[in-house]
Amino acid sequence: MDAEAKYSQAGEAVDYTPTAVRTAGQVVQINDGRAGICVDAIVANVKGAAQVKGIVEIKQKAEIIAAGTIVGWDEDGDPYGGTAGTGAVTQYLADADFIVGKVQTTTTATTKTAKVDLNEIGQSGPVVYTARLTAAQMLLLATTQITLVPAPGADKVVQVLGIQGILDYGSEVLAEPSAPDDLEVVYDAAGGTSIAAIIGDFVIGSADAIAQPQIKDIAGAAVTTMVNKAVVLDNNGTDYTGNATGDTVFTFKTTCVVNKCELS
């Protein structure tokens, strides 16, 4: 089996004890949630080492990924030029199993590996997180929400600067069974502090469309509802119906910064 990732620049390794056999270069999620690259092959339930810092080259999907983009690992993703279903990094975080880091050099749709700064999602300026949703995922949003930006860690808050929704229309509309069902962007989970609302008309459109909702004034919201909370896309009504062929795709781009919450 070809290695999923290889070292490009030295970093830091930590102890890692897997519950199953791991191969050298395999991309894994270690116990604290970070991404890791197995330094050597590791036997199940035996302590080994995983790289958690530094620059690594990781197999990627057939995507154009801009430098600075946060990418995640899709366990059953299709690496370009590799074996389908064996795993690859993707910029579409809704498809990913966990965050890997930030791409260092812009790739093309025919680039086999992306150069990634492992577990680096820090920022000196705004970062754009991209989530791509299938029609099936949109239909279930009232019951199964989608993470747009992962939880940032202890004592940190995601400050959302802007959200853009893109409807790539297929052949059939989505429908609102109990209008007005509105997409809502919230912290943490359904019913969480609201960040922005996206009008339902955008979802049920019959042509390609873009929505750019205004970010809400959330002055006075409790700190506990926002600190170390993910940014989540929710349908605050009943599940959508329609688009039986499943050929409509939605993309959501969330521009944000992560701020330290300085509280005594």
N, C-alpha and C positions, 0 to 999 in steps of 0.2 A: 504494500500500500504506500503510495506517495505521501510524504509529509504534508499535512494541511498548512503548516506554517514553518518558516525557518528564520533564524536570527539574522538580523541585518546590522544591528548595533547593540553593544552590550547594555545590560540593564540589571535587574535585581531578581533573584529567585527566592521562593519561599517553600517551606515543607508542604507536601500535598500527598494525601493518602486516598486514593480512589477506591470505589467499591467494585470497580470492574477493571479489567486489563486496559492499560493505555499504551499507545505507541509513541515513540519519540516524535516530537513535532505536532502532536495532536492538540487541538484547541479544546480547552475545557473551562468549566466554571468552577472555581474553587469555593471553599466553604463560606468565605466572607462576601461572595457575590461577584468578585472581580473575575475578569478573564485571565486565563493562564495558558502557557504553552509548555507542554511536557518537555523537560530537558532531555530525558532518556525514556526508554520503555519502562513502565512501572507495573508490577504484579498487583492484582486485586488485594486490597487491604494491607498493602505494604507501603511504608512511607517512601516517597520519592521527592522530586523537586519540580516546580513549575515556575517558568519565567513570568513575572507580572509587570515588569517595567522594561523600557527600551523600545527600539524600533524593530518591528518584525514584518516579514513579507508573508501575507496570508492569501490563500486562494479566494478569488472573488467571483461574484456572478457577472453575467454579461451586462454590466451597467457602466455608464459614464459617471464617475464619482469625483466631485471637485475636491481639491485640497482644502482641508479644514472641516470636512464633513464627518460627523459622528456616524460610525458604522457598528453593526451588530453581527453576531454569528448565527446563521440559520443552519441548524443541525442537519436538515435534509435538503439544503439548498443545492443548486446545480452549478458547480464551478465551471467557468468558461474553459473549454478545452479538456475538461476532466470527466470523471464518471458521475453521471446524474445521481442526485440524491445523497452525495457523500459529504455535503457541507460546504459553505462558502460565506464570505462576508457580504453584507448588503447594506445599502443606505436606507432601505425601507424598514424602519424599526418595528413596524407591526408584524413583519415576517420573521423577525429575529427572535432567538431564544434568550440572548443576553447581549449587553453592550460590550464591544471589544476595545474601542478607542477612536482616535482621530486620524483620518487619512492625511498623509504628508505631501503626496504628489498626485495631481490630477490624473485619473486613469481614463482609458477608453473602453468601449464595449467589448474590445478584443484583447484587453490586458488580462493576463492570467493571474497575476498576484497584485494585491494592493499593499503599499508600504504604510504601515499603521503604527502610530505611537501608542503602545499598549496601555490601556486603562487611563489614557490622558484625555479628559474631557474638559479640563480647565480652559479658561478663555481670557484673553485680554480685551475682547470685544464680543458683540453678539454672535451666537451660533445658531444655525438653522437645523432643526431636527425634521426629518421627512418620514411620514408614515403613508403607506399605500394600502388602501382597503379594497377588497373585492366587494362585489354586490352582496355576496352572502354575509360578509362581515357587517355591512351597512344594515342589512335587514334585521340583524340581531342586536343592534346597538342599545336598545332599551333594556336588554337583559345581560349583554356581554359587552362591556365598555372596552375601548382601545386606548392604550397608553401612547400619548404623543411625545412626552418628555419624561424620562425616568426620574424617580426620586433622587435628589442631589446629594443626600448624605446628611449626617447630624449637623444641626445648627445652620443649615443652608436653605435658601428659598429660591425657587425658580421665578424670576420676574419675566413675564411674557410681554414682549414688545409688539408682536403682531402675529396674526394667523391668516393664512391663505388656504382656501379650499378650492380644489380643481376637479371639476366633473368631466370625465372622459366618457361621453355618452355612447352607449352601445346600440341596441335595437329596440329596447322596451323601457318604459319609464318605471321608476319606483313610485309607490303610492302611500299616502298617509291614511291609515284606517280611522284615526281619531284626530283629525286636524284641529288645531295646529300642532303637529309634532315638530319640535325644533331640535336641531343639533345644539348642544351646549358644551362649552369647554369649561371644565371645573378642576379644582384640586382634589386629588386623592381618589374619589370614587363618585358614583351617582349620588346626588344630593349634597355634594361638597360645595365649598365656596365657589361661586360662579366667576369665571374670568371673562368669557365672551360668549355670545349667542350667535349662531348661524341660522339664518332664516330657512324655514322648511322648503320654501319655493326653490331654493338652490338644489336640494336633494331630489326633488321630483321633476326637475327640468327635463325637457325632451331634446336638448342640444348641449354641446360642450359649453361649459360656463365656469366662471370664477366667482368666489365669494370672499370678501375681505372685511370681516366684522370689526366693529369698534371694540377696543379693549375697555372693560367696565371699570368704573371707579369703585374700588373695594375698600375704601377707607373705613376703618373700624372693625374689620374682620379679625377674628381671634387668631393669634399667632399659631396656636396649635393646629389650626385647619390648613396651614400653609407650609410650616417648617418641615423639611424632609418629606414633602408630598409630591407625588408624580402629577403631571398635567394630563388630564384624561378627557377623551371625547365621549360624550354621552347623548342619547336620545331621551329627552325628559318626558316623552309620551309613551305610546304603544309602538311595538315593532313595526317597521315599514314592511310593505309587501311589494310584489311585482318583480319585474326583470327576471322572468323565469329562466332565461337562457344564461343569466349571470355574466353578461358581457360588458357591463358598465363598471368602470373603475374610478375610485376617488383617491385623490392625493391631498394630504394636508401638510403644510409647511409651517412650523412654529418657530418664530424668531425669538430668542430669549437670552438672558444672562442669568448666571447663578450668583446670588449675593449671600455673604455671611450675615447671619442674624445676630447682631451684637446685643445680647441681653444679659443682665446681671443675675 
